[in-house]
Amino acid sequence: MRRSARDTEESARKITRRGLFLGGSMAAVVAVLGARMRHMQVDQADEFRLLAEDNRISIRLVPPARGQIYDRNGKLIAGNEQNYRVVISRDDAGNVEDVLNRLSGILPISDEDFERALKEARRRSPLPIIVADRLTWDDVSKVAINAPALPGVSPEVGLSRTYPRDTDFAHVVGYVGPVSDRDLEKLEEPDPLLQTPKFQIGKIGVETWMEDALRGKAGSRRVEVNAVGRVMRELGRQEGDAGADIRLTIDADVQNYVQARLGEESAAAVVMDVQNGDLLAIVSSPSFDPNLFVRGISHTDYNALTENDHRPLANKSVQGAYPPGSTFKMVTALAALEAGVINTSSSVSCPGHYEVGGRRFHCWKRGGHGRVALDRALSESCDVYFYDIAMKVGIDKIAEMGRKLGLGIRHDIPMSAITEGLMPDKAWKKERYQQDWRIGDTVNASIGQGYVLTSPLQLAVMTARLASGRAISPRLIHSIADQPAAVDPGAELGLDPQFLQAVHQGMYAVSNNQRGTAYSSRIDDKSLKMAGKTGTSQVRNISAAERARGVISNADLPWNRRDHALFVAFAPYDNPRYAVSVVVEHGGGGSTAAAPIGRDILLRAMSDGIPPLTAYPAAQRNRIDTMHRKLELRDADGKMPESSRA
């Protein structure tokens, strides 16, 4: 009994000690937890409040509206249109592939877009990914209805680039496209806006050269998202800065007329104001619809463009480099006059050929022109006259004059792949080929053949400088954000006015004397008379074997072997205002293929609307009227006729 009582008493004491120990331990733990909770809830309250806010609030970039592009009269050339799209956030979506599979059951998502979205999710996870755009309202509604099954997916409204005048300005304005890895590599400092998937920047033309001004600066918005990443409401927004609007010197109506007048020819034409250098039209034909590239061009459409032998994607007006042919003869004449080796009345006998170094160089007129001076040599385009004076003045003086008139120079306008052309001299050939310049090289260069290469833009500049006597430079940007761009009136070229006038008279005779090579393309209105020069640049010689088979002219050859046709002119003759250059690839003769187009373009530039029939020779008016009726020109709102839309 006593032992049992003692055992019971001992056990009670042990239990009491354990209870005190456990109670103390629990109290200590509670105290530590309480202290920790106080530290987190009081001392670290602000930090955890921010973390919680970050989990609930998402900061998203708001792309700025891209600056719009207008013609000189305020007509829209490149604008923005509302665009419905669907985006997905990887962080909110969880398994992106599963969500995309569900979304593809609701929207028509191509395999290409599906794979692209997955790839973008891996590479640019912090940013929302545009899965599909240019959606209809019905498509957006379907996404909204199925929202609970599509975590991280949100419909949005954005802006997309549009070109309302499609083909008219494709080569000038260019187009925008998605940012590529190559684009990002060119950046000195990363721009988060450019890493937004499917964000578009300029790819060619004005769109790319004026990208910094047109892009603007991004804004941001704070949105509240729920547990599955769906946007519940917008909490705040900071607007960005829209891109600057740009106005070009181009006249949209003149541009449209030139595009229509060139038709299906593989050709280019440039119209330039000789007083200030403004480009009123700069056209390459055939053209293409830049909207196809913005929306995502199909393989079929792209192959159709690249396989077309008329090369619609090439901008022939500034990229094309062609032998100028006889349009170069004014350069040779002025070089000889300024060097003092001839005067305005010097004459040369043309028997139909010119012999030098044991080689015979033919004139285009096999029977020869007889004795000719400068005015007749230009008007009838006598080759022998220019062979002879070129031998007297030499290639270096000719090249110097060519560069003074704007040839062999890259003119700085915001367009892509502008060629410098080629204005060769002795030093160039030595450096390029390690060969001496030969006499035959000078003979060929004197009539714009051989190594000489020019673009339609350069030929327009040359003509403007001949017309004005000043170093006029081409200008494409009229104003940026309503701030006028600088106008350079050009310094005096320093040419003797007497010599310049002699060249003018020869060019006037080209299109106004009955023997002139462009007489059939003359302007009958005395106040609008033009001075011009035709040219034919040889693509290849007709071989003896071909002649034996009866091939004696361009018409007997396949299209791509025919000569190029060229024409340059300025008008009005008494008070020059506009200069034009036209190149028709494989057109044959400049007098038949290029001069009529150049004449029509000049008349359009000088007229308010379609050129009046009274400005044309009476015998041609019915034909011209029929031709104008067939031209599918845009209306006052820039719309094309139904026939061309079909």
C-alpha positions, 0 to 999 in steps of 0.5 A: 500500500505504502509503495503504491502511494509513493509510486503515485506521488512520484508519477504525479510530480513527473507529469507536473514537470513534463507539463510545465516543460511542454507548456513552456515550450509551447509558450516559447513557440507561440511567442516566436510565432507571435513575434514573427507575425508581428514582424511580417504584419507590422515591420514588413507590411509595406513589402508584402503589400507590394508583393500582393499588389504585384500578384494582383496587378499587371503592368502592360505596354500600350503601343503608340499610334503610328504616325500617318503619312500624307501627300503634299495636299493632305491626302492620306497615304498610310494610316491606321485602322482598328484591329481586334486581336487575341493575346495570351500571357504565359505566366497566367495561362499555365500550360500554354499549349493546352490553352492554345489547343482549346483556343484553336477549337474556337478560332481558326488558328493556322499551324504556323501561328500555333507554333509561332505562339509556342515559340514566342511563349518560350522566348518572350514569356514576360510579354503578352503574345498575339495569337491571332489578329484582324478578327471579326467581332463574332470571333472576339465574342466567342473568346469572351463567352469561353473565357473561363476555359481560357486562362491567360487569354484576353481579347484586345483592340489595337491599331494596324497599318493600312495603305488606302492607295495600295499600289500607288505608293508601294515603292515610295512609302514601303510597308511595315512588318513584324520585328525580326531578330535581325532588327533587334540586333541592329539596336544599340539600346533594347526597346521593350516595345520592339520585343512585343510579339507581332509589333510592326516596324518599317521594312522599306521606303519612308516607313523604315527610313523615318521609323524613329519619327513614325513609331512614337513612344509606348504608354502603359496601363495597370490592370487587375487580373484574377487567379487565372490571369483574366483582366478584371478591370483597368486601374490606370493608364499612362498614354504614350506619345503618338508617332509624328505625322509626315507629309511628302512632297508627292502629289497623290493625283499625279502619282496615280496618273503616272502609275496608270500611264505606265500601265503594265510596262516594266518602267519607271518615271520621276517628276521633279519641281526644278525650282525647289527639288520637290518630287511630285511623283516617283513611280516604279511599274508594275507595283504591288499591294503593300497591305499584303505584307502587313497582313501576312503575304501568302506563299502564292502571292509572294511567288507571283511577285518574285517570279514575275519577269517585270520585277514588281518588287524592285524599285526601278526609279531609284534602284535601277541603273541603266545606260542613259543612251542619248539622254547623256549627250547634253553632258558631253556637249556641256563638257566640251563647251565649258572646256573650250574645245568647241563653240556653239556653232562648231560642226562635224561631218557625219558620214554614218560612222566614226573611225578611231584606233582601227575600229568603226563606231556607227551612227544610228542613222546608217547613211549619216546626217551630213554636217551638223552643229550642236542644235541639230546634233541634239535634235536628230541625235547624231552619234558621230558629232558626240564621238568627235567632241568627246575625243577632243574633251576627254573622259575626265572632263565629261565625268566631271560635268556628269557629276556636276549635273547629279550623275554618279551621286547617291541622292539622299532621300528616304527610300531604300537601296538608292543606287549611285549609278556610275560616272566612270573616268580613267582613275575609276577604271584603273582602280576597278579593273587595273586597266588603262582607259581606252579611246573606245571607252570614251567614244562609248561613254560620249553617247551614254553607253559603255560603263555609264549607268544612271537611275531614273531619279538621277536623270530627273535631277540632271534635267532639273539642273539643266533647266535651272542652272542650279544644283537642285537636289531631290526632296521627298519630305515636305514636313514632319509634325507640321514642321516644314523640312528645309528647302535647298534652292541649290547653288549656281552650277557656274555654267556659262549661260550662253552654253546652257541656252544652246543646250536648251535650244537643242532640246527644244528642237528635239520635240518641236522641230519636224526632224526632232526625234520626239516631234511626234510627242510634242506639246501643241500649247505654246505656253506649255512647250517642252524641251526634251531628249530621247534615248535608246540604251543598248542591252546587247548587240545583234550578232551577225548570226542573228542578222543572217536569220533576219533579226534586224531590229528590237521588234524581232527580238524576245522582250528581255533582249530589246533595248531600253527606251528613255526620255527626259524633258522639262517644261514650260520651256520659257519658264521651266517648272517641272522635269521628267525622266522616263525609262521603259525597260526593253521598250525599244526606241525612246522616241516611240516608247518613252517620249509619249509617256514623258509628254503626258506626264509633264502635261498632267503635272502642269494641269489640274486633272487630266491634260486638256486635249487642246495641248496635243497635236490635232491628229492625235487627240482622238487616240489620246482621248481614248487612251485617257478614258481607259486609264483607271484613275482614282476618284476624289476620295482615292478610290479605284473604279470597280473594274480595277477592283474586280 
